[in-house]
């Protein structure tokens, strides 16, 4: 077995472990829903006993007193159901995190060995960029966990990475090939790595915004006293907290993407003698920058909060995926380095 085969085997092993981590995180969410159901039943029983006691004493009280007590019971039930419950000791959550770290280590080994085989940085074509990009998505997630407990996003992060790696392994794989002349530059290391790192932050912001929309919907249903289906959301942070986290993460991604745009212009001047040429890849990179600039501007100065800001975050990451999966494959231009 040569080093290239070892890289491929390590990548498929990482995908298998990511799949196991996804299952463990999904089990954790299912347990959260079951815990919320059990808590709701217990709360209903407690309130039922309290209502019986109130009814017994209401025969000598005004009818308005009984209605007031019933209203307070409903408010109490809603607050109890909406309270965030710590799940740091969940066995399935710990297993999911351990498997994610193991999968990331295998993923890192596969990426590094690919670079050794190619004798260059491992992000010169679609397959390699997908390897490195997804590696950095998980790396950003693990680093952010040091400051903020976002383990509840494990299902979304591992699921996204698993899908992207699966598409890359099936559709984008190419044999190791020498670099085209235009890519033989130190800017390949700087420009593409920073773009990949920015994509990692955008991916985390996408996951937070997606959960924010679910949580916002749940909070709206609770306000209207309507039933909620995704009950595990009761154990997650509020929509406002998720929105603030997504905003901070996306700002970091936007700063990195701004540098990507500037570095790409400098590289284009060195390679082709012009800073900007309206190539399809350049245009879409700028479109992504405009979307996230609009997202930050609208939230900071226009007061766009709640679902509107979340949708802008989702649209921005959809543009990132379009830039990677569609523009690189189906649009020809000076940036046609997919290797396909």
Secondary structure, DSSP 8 states (H G I E B T S, - for coil): --HHHHHHHHHHHHHHHHHHHHHHHHHHHHHHHHHHHHHHHHHHHHHHHHHHHHHHHHTTS-HHHHHHHHHHHHHHHHHHHHS----TT-HHHHHHHHHHHHHHHHHHHHHHHHHHHHTS-S-SSHHHHHHHHHHHHHHHHHHHTTTS--GGGHHHHHHHHHHHHHHIIIII--------GGG-STHHHHHHHHHHHHHHHHHHHHHHHHHHHHHHHHHHHHHTT---S-GGGGGS--HHHHHHHHHHHHHHHHHHHHHHHHHHHHHHHHHHS-S----HHHHHHHHHHHHHHHHHHHHHHS---THHHHHHHHHHHHHHHHIIIIIHHH--STT-----
